[in-house]
Amino acid sequence: MNLYIQIENDQTVNHPAFEDNLLQAFGGIPSNWEPFTRVERPVPGVYEVLESDMPTYQKVDGVWTDVWSVRELTVEEKAAKQQAVIADFNAREQAENWSAWTLDEVTCTMQPPIPRPAPDQEKLKQRILTVWCGADNNWKDTPVRPEGNYKFDFFAWQWVEVTV
């Protein structure tokens, strides 16, 4: 569906309109309406931030379009984000189990010292999970998970019923 935007004094007026609506309203495309291309809101990278929730309308290569402003985080913002990820990771229940994990600065995520093995579908069918064992600093299979509401106790290495 084609879009057009109204222009006055080389500036946009209001928001884009569908071509069909303009044809119905005016019987054609008025001379003060120009083509418009919608651009999806970008997903900022790990160390980027979207400057505004709304785009600006700008003419790019002769066509009006959405222009989104994305900027890199400052050194201070990047350090704060990394510290927040580490703090959140360390605030989890039984966080000591993952004390060997470190921050991957590229992805800003906590990573194990040994990559996680590929999931074993047979073990999953048997309700056996492969999880990080801090005592061994390696991946280890849990006992079979019982039916019902259970959580895993990494220090006792057993499933514990959750009672509310």
Backbone torsions as a table, in degrees:
resi	resn	phi	psi	omega
1	MET	NA	126.3	-179.3
2	ASN	-78.8	143.6	178.1
3	LEU	-117.3	150.9	175.2
4	TYR	-136.7	154.8	177.0
5	ILE	-131.0	142.7	-179.1
6	GLN	-75.5	137.9	-178.0
7	ILE	-124.9	132.2	172.9
8	GLU	-136.0	126.6	-179.5
9	ASN	54.7	43.7	179.8
10	ASP	60.7	23.1	177.5
11	GLN	-126.4	149.2	178.2
12	THR	-74.6	150.5	176.9
13	VAL	-123.8	126.2	179.6
14	ASN	60.9	-141.6	-175.1
15	HIS	-122.8	166.0	179.6
16	PRO	-60.0	154.5	177.8
17	ALA	-128.3	152.1	177.5
18	PHE	-72.8	143.2	179.2
19	GLU	-55.2	-43.6	-179.5
20	ASP	-58.7	-39.2	179.6
21	ASN	-66.4	-40.2	178.7
22	LEU	-65.9	-40.4	179.0
23	LEU	-63.5	-40.7	178.6
24	GLN	-67.6	-40.8	-175.9
25	ALA	-77.1	-38.3	-172.3
26	PHE	-118.2	-8.4	-178.3
27	GLY	78.5	3.2	179.2
28	GLY	179.5	-176.0	178.2
29	ILE	-94.5	114.3	179.4
30	PRO	-58.1	152.2	-175.1
31	SER	-66.1	-21.1	179.7
32	ASN	-94.5	16.4	173.8
33	TRP	-112.4	133.2	-177.8
34	GLU	-123.7	156.6	-179.6
35	PRO	-57.4	146.3	-179.6
36	PHE	-133.8	137.5	177.4
37	THR	-114.7	122.9	179.6
38	ARG	-79.6	134.7	177.3
39	VAL	-120.2	126.3	-179.7
40	GLU	-60.3	148.9	175.7
41	ARG	-62.5	127.6	-178.8
42	PRO	-74.4	156.5	173.9
43	VAL	-98.0	113.3	-178.8
44	PRO	-60.3	147.6	176.0
45	GLY	-70.5	179.8	-176.1
46	VAL	-54.8	-41.7	-177.1
47	TYR	-115.3	39.6	176.7
48	GLU	-126.3	161.3	177.2
49	VAL	-140.3	141.5	175.7
50	LEU	-79.1	124.7	-175.2
51	GLU	-68.4	-28.5	-177.1
52	SER	-150.3	152.5	176.2
53	ASP	-77.1	-11.4	-178.3
54	MET	-122.3	141.5	176.5
55	PRO	-79.7	165.8	167.4
56	THR	-100.1	157.7	177.5
57	TYR	-100.5	121.2	-179.1
58	GLN	-136.5	155.1	178.0
59	LYS	-90.0	119.3	-179.0
60	VAL	-124.3	120.9	-178.2
61	ASP	51.9	41.4	175.0
62	GLY	81.8	3.3	-179.4
63	VAL	-128.3	133.9	175.8
64	TRP	-69.9	141.7	-175.7
65	THR	-154.9	163.7	170.8
66	ASP	-72.4	133.7	173.6
67	VAL	-123.9	120.6	-179.6
68	TRP	-101.6	140.4	-179.8
69	SER	-104.9	115.5	178.0
70	VAL	-118.9	134.9	178.6
71	ARG	-129.0	157.1	175.1
72	GLU	-73.0	146.1	173.5
73	LEU	-66.0	148.3	174.2
74	THR	-70.9	167.6	177.8
75	VAL	-57.0	-42.0	-179.8
76	GLU	-66.7	-43.0	178.9
77	GLU	-64.1	-40.3	179.4
78	LYS	-63.5	-45.7	179.2
79	ALA	-62.9	-40.6	179.1
80	ALA	-64.5	-40.6	179.1
81	LYS	-64.2	-44.1	179.2
82	GLN	-62.9	-43.0	179.6
83	GLN	-64.6	-36.6	178.6
84	ALA	-65.7	-39.8	178.4
85	VAL	-63.6	-45.2	179.2
86	ILE	-63.6	-45.1	-179.2
87	ALA	-62.6	-44.0	178.6
88	ASP	-62.8	-41.9	-179.6
89	PHE	-62.7	-42.4	-177.4
90	ASN	-78.7	-11.8	-179.8
91	ALA	-89.0	-4.2	-178.7
92	ARG	-70.9	157.3	175.6
93	GLU	-60.1	137.1	179.2
94	GLN	58.3	33.8	-176.4
95	ALA	-58.4	-25.9	-179.8
96	GLU	-58.0	-26.8	179.4
97	ASN	-58.8	-28.9	-175.2
98	TRP	-108.9	23.7	-175.2
99	SER	-62.9	-20.9	179.4
100	ALA	-81.2	-10.9	-178.8
101	TRP	-74.5	149.0	-178.3
102	THR	-130.0	162.5	179.2
103	LEU	-77.5	126.6	169.5
104	ASP	-87.2	108.4	-175.0
105	GLU	-66.1	-25.4	-179.6
106	VAL	-68.5	-44.6	-177.0
107	THR	-99.5	-10.3	-176.7
108	CYS	56.3	44.8	177.1
109	THR	-132.8	155.0	176.7
110	MET	-82.1	135.4	-175.5
111	GLN	-128.9	145.8	178.0
112	PRO	-76.2	157.9	177.4
113	PRO	-70.3	-18.4	178.0
114	ILE	-126.5	127.6	-179.4
115	PRO	-58.8	147.1	179.5
116	ARG	-67.6	135.7	176.5
117	PRO	-68.7	157.3	178.5
118	ALA	-61.9	143.7	179.5
119	PRO	-60.2	139.5	177.1
120	ASP	-101.0	108.2	-174.9
121	GLN	-60.6	-34.7	178.9
122	GLU	-65.1	-41.8	178.8
123	LYS	-65.8	-40.3	179.3
124	LEU	-61.2	-40.2	177.9
125	LYS	-62.2	-31.9	-179.5
126	GLN	-86.3	2.4	-179.7
127	ARG	66.8	39.8	174.6
128	ILE	-112.0	127.6	179.6
129	LEU	-107.8	150.1	172.3
130	THR	-103.1	114.3	-175.0
131	VAL	-129.0	166.0	179.9
132	TRP	-74.1	131.2	176.9
133	CYS	-111.4	105.6	-178.9
134	GLY	-64.1	-30.5	179.6
135	ALA	-64.8	-34.6	179.9
136	ASP	-100.6	-9.0	-173.1
137	ASN	49.3	51.9	179.8
138	ASN	-161.8	171.3	176.4
139	TRP	-83.6	141.5	-175.1
140	LYS	-146.8	147.5	177.8
141	ASP	-79.6	138.3	175.6
142	THR	-80.1	164.6	167.1
143	PRO	-64.9	166.9	178.2
144	VAL	-57.8	131.7	179.6
145	ARG	-75.6	126.7	178.5
146	PRO	-69.9	159.1	173.7
147	GLU	-69.2	146.4	177.5
148	GLY	110.8	-164.7	-174.9
149	ASN	-95.6	99.2	-177.7
150	TYR	-130.1	152.3	170.3
151	LYS	-127.4	160.3	-176.0
152	PHE	-95.1	131.4	174.9
153	ASP	-96.8	109.9	-174.4
154	PHE	-71.9	-24.3	-178.6
155	PHE	-83.6	-37.9	176.9
156	ALA	-84.9	-14.4	-177.0
157	TRP	52.8	55.0	178.0
158	GLN	-156.1	161.7	177.0
159	TRP	-81.8	137.5	-178.8
160	VAL	-122.7	130.6	-179.6
161	GLU	-67.7	137.4	177.0
162	VAL	-93.6	119.4	177.8
163	THR	-115.0	135.1	-178.0
164	VAL	-107.9	NA	NA
